């Protein structure tokens, strides 16, 4: 009897963990490929707010966009992603977008590592990257210097047409 309760609990947690990811496929089709007018909705927002769906537009967009990125754009088998939490997939996508990491390696890490090991690897990777690495990964080339957040640089000095300014996570980069 006790074993049955444990199995039931594990099944519930599995369904709960995979539920959002399973919904991502339907949300992707609703957002990108389906004429929602055929389903009786005027917009994706209206579809998400309907009692049948009842998901926030932010969550729906996140899930649809994760499906689009991993399955449609990067050609991952959807079944291969089942079991990976949405939070980890979001982190892998962000690492790929910001730092151009090896996607296959990081999807594998997201699937196999414990939560603490995954967080440790992510933090170690982020500590190794310099601001210039991050800028290069975003396609920003040239020479830049970091202006510390504590500096009191007048705004008019940052608005010259002779150089470009980039903001990233609160840091200011100025082309030199």
C-alpha positions in Angstrom: 0.0 0.0 0.0 2.8 2.4 0.9 4.6 1.7 -2.4 1.4 2.6 -4.3 1.3 6.0 -2.7 4.9 6.6 -3.6 4.3 5.6 -7.3 1.2 7.8 -7.4 3.1 10.7 -6.0 5.9 10.2 -8.6 3.4 10.0 -11.4 1.8 13.2 -10.2 5.1 15.0 -10.1 6.1 13.7 -13.5 2.8 14.9 -15.0 3.1 18.2 -13.2 6.7 18.7 -14.3 6.0 17.8 -18.0 2.6 19.4 -18.2 3.9 22.9 -19.2 6.3 21.5 -21.8 3.5 19.3 -23.2 1.3 22.4 -23.5 4.1 24.2 -25.3 3.4 22.3 -28.5 -0.3 23.3 -28.6 0.5 26.9 -27.7 3.1 27.0 -30.5 0.5 25.9 -33.0 -2.1 28.3 -31.6 0.4 31.2 -31.7 2.3 30.6 -35.0 0.4 28.3 -37.3 -3.3 28.2 -36.6 -5.9 30.7 -37.6 -7.5 31.3 -34.2 -10.5 32.7 -35.9 -11.3 29.1 -37.0 -11.3 28.2 -33.3 -13.5 31.1 -32.4 -10.9 33.5 -31.0 -9.9 36.9 -32.2 -6.3 36.8 -30.9 -3.7 34.7 -29.1 -4.4 36.8 -25.9 -8.1 35.9 -26.1 -7.2 32.2 -26.6 -4.9 32.2 -23.6 -7.5 34.0 -21.4 -10.3 31.6 -22.3 -11.6 29.4 -19.5 -10.5 26.3 -21.5 -6.9 27.4 -21.6 -6.6 29.8 -18.7 -2.8 30.6 -18.9 -1.2 33.9 -18.6 0.0 35.4 -21.9 3.5 35.7 -20.6 3.6 32.0 -19.7 2.0 31.1 -23.0 4.5 33.1 -25.0 7.4 31.6 -23.1 6.2 28.1 -23.7 5.3 28.6 -27.4 8.7 30.3 -28.0 10.6 27.5 -26.3 8.9 25.0 -28.5 9.7 27.1 -31.6 13.3 27.5 -30.6 14.1 23.9 -29.7 11.8 21.9 -31.9 11.1 24.0 -35.0 14.3 26.1 -35.3 16.9 23.7 -33.8 15.2 20.5 -34.9 15.2 18.7 -31.5 12.9 15.8 -31.1 10.1 17.0 -28.8 10.1 13.6 -27.0 13.8 14.2 -26.2 12.9 17.3 -24.3 10.2 15.7 -22.1 11.4 15.6 -18.6 13.5 18.7 -18.8 12.0 21.5 -16.8 10.8 24.7 -18.5 13.1 26.7 -16.2 16.2 24.8 -17.4 15.2 25.1 -21.0 14.8 28.8 -20.6 18.3 29.0 -19.0 19.8 26.9 -21.9 18.2 29.1 -24.5 19.5 32.2 -22.7 23.0 30.8 -22.5 22.9 29.9 -26.2 21.5 33.4 -27.2 23.9 35.4 -24.9 27.1 33.2 -24.9 26.7 31.0 -28.0 27.2 27.8 -25.9 27.0 24.3 -27.5 23.3 23.6 -27.4 23.5 19.8 -27.5 25.9 19.8 -24.5 23.7 22.1 -22.5 20.4 20.3 -23.3 22.2 17.1 -22.2 23.3 18.9 -19.0 19.8 20.1 -18.4 18.4 16.6 -18.7 21.0 14.7 -16.7 22.4 16.9 -13.9 20.9 17.4 -10.5 19.5 20.9 -9.8 22.5 21.9 -7.8 25.0 20.6 -10.3 23.2 22.4 -13.2 23.1 25.7 -11.3 26.8 25.3 -10.4 27.8 24.7 -14.1 25.7 27.7 -15.2 27.3 29.9 -12.6 30.8 28.7 -13.4 30.2 29.4 -17.1 28.9 32.9 -16.4 31.9 33.7 -14.2 34.3 32.7 -17.0 32.8 35.0 -19.5 34.0 38.6 -19.7 31.9 41.5 -20.7 33.6 41.5 -24.1 32.8 37.8 -24.6 29.1 38.6 -23.9 29.2 41.6 -26.4 30.9 39.4 -29.1 28.3 36.7 -28.6 25.6 39.3 -29.2 27.2 40.3 -32.5 28.7 43.6 -31.1 32.2 44.0 -32.5 34.9 46.6 -31.9 36.6 48.0 -28.9 34.6 48.8 -25.9 35.3 49.7 -22.3 33.1 49.1 -19.3 31.9 52.1 -17.4 31.5 51.0 -13.7 28.0 51.5 -12.4 29.4 53.6 -9.6 30.9 56.2 -11.9 29.1 59.5 -12.3 29.3 59.9 -16.1 27.1 62.8 -17.3 24.4 61.6 -19.8 25.4 64.2 -22.4 28.9 62.5 -22.6 27.2 59.2 -23.5 25.0 60.7 -26.3 27.7 61.7 -28.8 27.4 60.6 -32.4 31.1 59.8 -32.3 30.7 56.5 -30.5 28.0 53.9 -29.7 26.7 53.0 -26.3 25.3 49.5 -25.3 23.5 48.6 -22.1 23.6 45.1 -20.8 22.3 43.9 -17.5 22.9 47.2 -15.9 26.4 47.7 -17.2 27.2 50.4 -19.8 29.6 49.7 -22.6 31.0 52.6 -24.6 32.8 52.1 -27.9 36.3 53.4 -27.6 
